[in-house]
Amino acid sequence: MKRIKFLMVAFMAAMMGMGLSSCSKDDNESSNYEKYQKQVDDMVKQQKKNDKVILLVAFGSTWQQAYDTFDTILDEYKAEYNKQGWDVFLSFSSAICINQAAAGEHADEGAEVRNYYDPEHWLTAIGRNAYKQIVVQSLQVIPGEEFRRVRDSYVKDFMNNRSRDFSEAYMHSIDKKVAVGTPLMAEEEDVENLAEVLLNEYDIKAALEKGVVAFMGHGNPESYDYYGANIRYTQLEDALQLASKTKKFFVGTVDMEDNFVENVIDRMNKNGITSGNVQLFPLMSIAGDHAHNDMADPDDDESWVSMFGKAGFQVAAYETIFKKADACYKNYKEGTDYIPALGERKAVRKLWMNHTQAAIDAIKNGQGLSTPTTTTEE
């Protein structure tokens, strides 16, 4: 009996300890959330100069080259839109990238330790600072998982005043005054525009003269059924081949079923291309983990550079002709190995800015997002 009683007491003590531990964890998470929120609130308050704001949303990265690319994008946006009365900020949508950037994942390779924040914190701070017009611009390439999370979660929750951070009067004041700028290849027309830009890039032209050009996109798993997302890669390959009048352009992905590197090689072989030079380029906004590891790592047997090499091609994942003046990476030395991502290309950055302008025009034309009433029904 004493044994049973002892076990019952021990069980109750353990349960109480678990409860206390759980409460402590929840309190800590809540404390961190509010700490980060205050940091963003203070940044927005200190930097606010206008009543209109553009929030750029990238997935994120922890590489210094990527940081420098994001800095370039942000600086170009400020140069263009500050004079039009818009403040501009940048956020990461990836919690992993946010945490690892703050932890200095690549600090031993010279990368800075940086603090980035997610769109929820930024939008809360934007609302608390009473901005009257808001554009959230996606820096994604396709309208897939990450873009839809930005549009359908972060922005929608903000418009629904999910956490009741804002007054009913404020929510009504921004009715149709909020818009989302779409990804690089949101529509089929965007695919054609991107193809035209890429065909005119000097380094891509030079690579085409030597052989095949293969782009590596990210992609989404097909099981998520993001219609209008993965299809853009296939459409871009078709557009590049049609516009260049050659079968020497190919577009594959890291995560799209039936469009991995082995599928790209198979398509090349079916087109009679079984040897020769192949130049790889990332079809991503920045050159981060995927570009340096999945595409360019010669020590990874499953990387693109290794797979093309095993298939009998003379393959390069880096190039040496990219101009220092065009490179975002501040430490880049002209003539050395370099991976230029889409964000490194000024003409591509302009395409994103065109989407931002379309969002601004939507607000001007009364076609922004509507805010539902914040009145609580009994």
C-alpha positions in Angstrom: 0.0 0.0 0.0 2.8 2.4 0.9 4.5 1.4 -2.4 1.3 2.3 -4.4 0.9 5.6 -2.4 4.6 6.5 -3.0 4.2 5.8 -6.7 1.0 8.0 -6.8 2.8 10.8 -5.1 5.8 10.5 -7.4 3.4 10.5 -10.4 1.6 13.6 -9.2 4.9 15.4 -8.6 6.2 14.5 -12.0 3.0 15.8 -13.6 3.2 19.0 -11.7 6.8 19.4 -12.8 5.8 18.8 -16.4 3.1 21.4 -16.0 5.5 23.9 -14.6 8.0 23.2 -17.3 5.4 23.6 -19.9 4.3 27.0 -18.5 7.9 28.1 -18.3 8.5 27.2 -21.9 5.3 29.0 -23.1 6.2 32.1 -21.0 9.7 32.1 -22.5 8.3 31.8 -26.1 5.9 34.6 -25.4 8.7 36.7 -23.9 10.9 36.2 -26.9 8.0 37.0 -29.3 7.4 40.3 -27.5 11.1 41.1 -27.3 11.4 40.7 -31.0 8.2 42.6 -31.6 9.6 45.5 -29.6 12.8 45.5 -31.6 10.9 45.7 -34.9 8.5 48.3 -33.5 11.4 50.5 -32.5 13.1 50.1 -35.9 10.0 51.1 -37.8 9.3 54.0 -35.5 12.9 55.3 -35.8 13.0 54.9 -39.6 9.5 56.0 -40.5 9.6 59.0 -42.8 6.4 58.4 -44.8 2.9 57.1 -44.5 3.4 54.5 -47.2 5.5 51.4 -46.9 6.8 48.5 -49.0 7.7 45.3 -47.1 10.0 43.0 -49.1 9.7 39.3 -48.2 12.4 36.8 -49.0 12.7 33.2 -47.9 16.1 34.0 -46.4 19.7 32.7 -46.3 22.8 32.7 -44.0 25.5 33.3 -46.7 27.3 36.6 -46.9 26.9 36.7 -50.7 23.1 36.4 -50.1 23.1 39.1 -47.4 24.9 41.4 -49.9 22.3 40.6 -52.6 19.5 41.4 -50.2 21.2 44.7 -49.3 21.5 45.5 -53.0 17.8 44.8 -53.6 16.8 46.9 -50.5 19.0 49.8 -51.6 17.6 49.8 -55.1 14.1 49.8 -53.7 14.9 52.7 -51.4 16.5 54.7 -54.2 13.5 54.2 -56.4 10.6 54.5 -53.9 11.8 56.7 -51.1 11.5 59.7 -53.5 7.9 58.6 -54.2 7.0 58.7 -50.5 7.5 55.0 -49.6 9.5 53.6 -46.8 11.0 50.2 -47.5 11.9 47.2 -45.2 13.0 43.6 -45.7 11.9 40.5 -43.9 12.7 36.7 -44.0 9.8 34.2 -44.1 12.0 31.3 -43.0 12.3 30.8 -39.2 15.3 28.6 -39.8 17.2 31.2 -41.7 16.3 33.9 -39.2 17.6 31.8 -36.3 20.7 30.6 -38.1 21.5 34.1 -39.3 21.4 35.4 -35.7 23.5 32.4 -34.6 26.1 33.1 -37.2 25.9 29.8 -39.1 28.6 30.8 -41.6 30.5 33.2 -39.4 33.6 31.0 -39.6 33.6 31.6 -43.4 33.3 35.4 -43.0 29.6 35.9 -42.9 28.2 38.5 -40.6 25.9 37.7 -37.7 22.6 39.4 -38.6 19.1 39.8 -37.2 16.2 39.4 -39.5 12.5 39.2 -38.6 9.5 37.5 -40.1 6.6 39.2 -41.9 4.2 38.9 -38.9 6.5 41.0 -36.7 7.0 43.5 -39.5 3.3 43.9 -40.4 2.4 44.3 -36.7 5.0 47.1 -36.4 3.8 48.6 -39.6 0.2 48.7 -38.3 1.2 50.0 -34.9 3.0 52.8 -36.7 -0.2 53.6 -38.6 1.0 53.3 -42.2 -1.8 54.3 -44.5 -0.8 52.3 -47.6 1.1 48.9 -47.5 2.6 46.8 -50.3 4.0 43.4 -49.4 6.4 42.4 -52.2 7.3 38.7 -52.6 10.9 38.1 -53.7 10.0 34.5 -54.5 10.5 33.1 -58.0 7.3 31.1 -58.4 3.8 31.4 -56.8 4.4 28.3 -54.7 4.5 27.3 -51.0 6.5 30.2 -49.7 4.6 32.9 -51.6 1.2 31.5 -50.6 2.3 31.4 -47.0 3.1 35.1 -47.3 -0.1 36.0 -49.0 -2.6 33.5 -47.4 -1.2 33.5 -43.8 0.9 36.6 -43.0 -1.0 39.1 -45.1 -4.4 37.6 -44.5 -3.9 37.4 -40.8 -2.9 41.0 -40.8 -6.0 42.1 -42.8 -8.2 40.1 -40.4 -6.5 41.8 -37.4 -6.0 38.3 -36.0 -4.3 39.4 -32.8 -6.4 42.5 -32.3 -3.4 44.7 -32.4 -5.2 47.5 -34.2 -8.3 49.6 -33.7 -11.4 49.1 -35.9 -10.9 52.6 -37.2 -7.4 51.8 -38.4 -8.5 48.6 -40.1 -11.2 50.4 -41.9 -8.7 53.2 -42.9 -6.6 50.7 -44.8 -9.4 49.0 -46.6 -8.2 48.5 -50.2 -5.0 50.2 -49.3 -3.0 47.0 -49.0 -1.7 45.0 -51.9 0.6 42.0 -52.5 3.4 42.2 -55.2 3.6 38.9 -57.0 6.6 36.6 -57.5 9.0 36.8 -60.5 7.1 34.2 -62.6 3.5 34.7 -61.3 1.9 34.6 -64.7 2.8 33.1 -68.1 3.6 36.6 -69.4 6.2 36.9 -66.6 7.9 33.7 -67.8 8.4 35.3 -71.3 9.7 38.5 -69.7 12.2 36.6 -67.6 13.3 34.5 -70.6 14.0 37.7 -72.6 16.0 39.2 -69.8 18.1 36.0 -69.3 18.9 35.7 -73.0 20.4 39.2 -72.9 22.7 38.6 -70.0 26.3 38.7 -71.2 27.5 35.8 -69.1 24.6 33.6 -70.2 25.3 34.5 -73.8 28.9 33.5 -73.4 28.0 30.2 -71.8 25.6 29.4 -74.6 28.3 29.9 -77.2 30.3 27.2 -75.5 27.5 24.7 -75.0 24.4 24.1 -72.9 23.0 26.3 -70.2 21.1 24.6 -67.3 19.2 26.5 -64.6 18.5 25.0 -61.2 15.2 26.2 -59.6 13.8 25.2 -56.2 10.4 23.9 -57.0 7.7 22.5 -54.7 6.7 18.8 -54.0 3.9 17.9 -56.4 1.9 16.5 -53.5 1.1 20.1 -52.4 -0.5 20.8 -55.7 0.6 24.4 -56.1 -1.0 25.0 -59.5 0.8 27.7 -61.5 4.0 27.1 -59.5 6.1 24.2 -60.8 4.7 24.6 -64.3 6.6 27.8 -64.6 9.9 26.0 -64.8 8.7 23.9 -67.7 7.3 27.0 -69.4 10.6 28.9 -68.9 12.5 26.0 -70.5 10.2 26.1 -73.5 10.3 30.0 -73.7 14.1 30.0 -73.6 14.4 27.3 -76.3 11.8 29.1 -78.5 13.3 32.5 -78.1 16.9 31.4 -78.6 15.9 29.0 -81.4 18.1 26.3 -79.8 17.5 23.3 -77.7 20.5 24.2 -75.5 18.5 25.7 -72.6 17.2 23.5 -69.7 15.5 24.2 -66.4 15.4 21.7 -63.6 14.7 21.9 -59.8 15.7 20.7 -56.4 12.2 19.7 -55.3 9.8 19.2 -58.3 8.9 15.7 -59.1 10.1 14.5 -62.6 12.3 17.6 -62.9 15.4 16.7 -60.9 18.9 16.8 -62.3 18.6 13.3 -63.7 15.4 14.3 -65.6 17.2 17.3 -67.1 20.1 15.1 -68.2 17.5 12.7 -69.7 15.8 15.5 -71.7 19.2 16.6 -73.0 20.1 13.1 -74.1 16.7 12.8 -75.9 17.6 16.0 -77.7 20.9 14.4 -78.9 23.1 16.2 -76.3 25.2 13.5 -74.7 28.5 15.4 -74.2 30.1 18.9 -74.3 30.1 21.9 -72.0 27.4 22.7 -69.5 27.2 25.9 -67.5 25.0 25.8 -64.4 23.1 28.8 -63.0 20.8 29.0 -60.0 17.3 30.1 -60.8 16.8 31.5 -57.3 16.9 35.0 -55.9 20.2 34.4 -54.1 23.1 32.0 -54.1 22.8 30.3 -50.8 22.8 26.6 -49.6 21.1 25.2 -52.7 23.4 27.0 -55.1 26.6 26.2 -53.2 25.7 22.7 -52.1 23.0 21.1 -54.2 24.3 22.7 -57.4 28.0 23.4 -57.1 29.5 21.0 -54.5 32.0 18.7 -56.2 32.3 16.5 -53.0 28.6 15.7 -53.1 27.9 12.8 -55.4 24.3 13.9 -55.8 25.0 17.6 -56.6 24.3 18.9 -60.1 28.0 19.4 -60.9 28.8 15.8 -59.9 25.8 14.3 -61.7 26.5 16.1 -65.0 30.1 15.1 -64.7 29.3 11.5 -64.2 27.0 11.7 -67.3 30.0 12.7 -69.4 29.7 16.4 -69.6 32.3 19.1 -69.0 30.5 21.0 -66.4 31.0 24.3 -64.5 29.0 25.4 -61.6 31.0 28.6 -61.1 32.0 31.2 -63.7 34.8 33.7 -63.9 33.5 36.4 -66.4 30.9 38.0 -64.1 31.8 41.6 -63.7 32.6 43.1 -60.4 30.4 46.1 -61.1 27.4 43.7 -61.5 28.2 41.5 -58.5 26.3 42.1 -55.2 28.9 40.2 -53.1 31.2 43.0 -51.8 34.2 40.6 -51.4 34.0 39.3 -55.0 37.2 39.7 -57.0 36.7 39.9 -60.7 38.0 36.8 -62.5 37.5 34.4 -59.6 34.9 31.7 -59.2 31.4 33.2 -58.7 27.8 32.0 -58.7 25.5 34.7 -59.9 21.9 34.2 -58.8 18.8 36.0 -60.2 19.1 38.8 -57.6 22.6 39.6 -58.8 21.1 40.7 -62.2 19.9 44.3 -62.3 17.5 43.5 -65.2 15.9 40.7 -63.2 15.6 43.0 -60.1 13.7 45.4 -62.3 11.1 42.7 -63.1 10.4 42.4 -59.4 10.1 46.1 -59.1 7.6 46.1 -62.0 5.4 43.8 -59.9 5.7 46.2 -57.0 4.6 49.0 -59.3 1.6 46.9 -60.3 0.7 46.5 -56.6 1.0 50.3 -56.1 -1.2 50.9 -59.1 -3.8 48.5 -57.7 -4.0 50.6 -54.6 -4.3 53.8 -56.6 -7.2 52.2 -58.6 -9.1 51.1 -55.5 -8.2 47.4 -56.1 -6.3 46.7 -52.9 -7.3 44.1 -50.4 -10.4 44.5 -48.4 -10.5 44.4 -44.6 -13.4 42.6 -43.0 -15.3 44.3 -40.2 -13.6 44.0 -36.8 -16.9 44.2 -35.0 -17.4 41.1 -32.8 -20.8 39.4 -33.3 -22.5 38.3 -30.2 
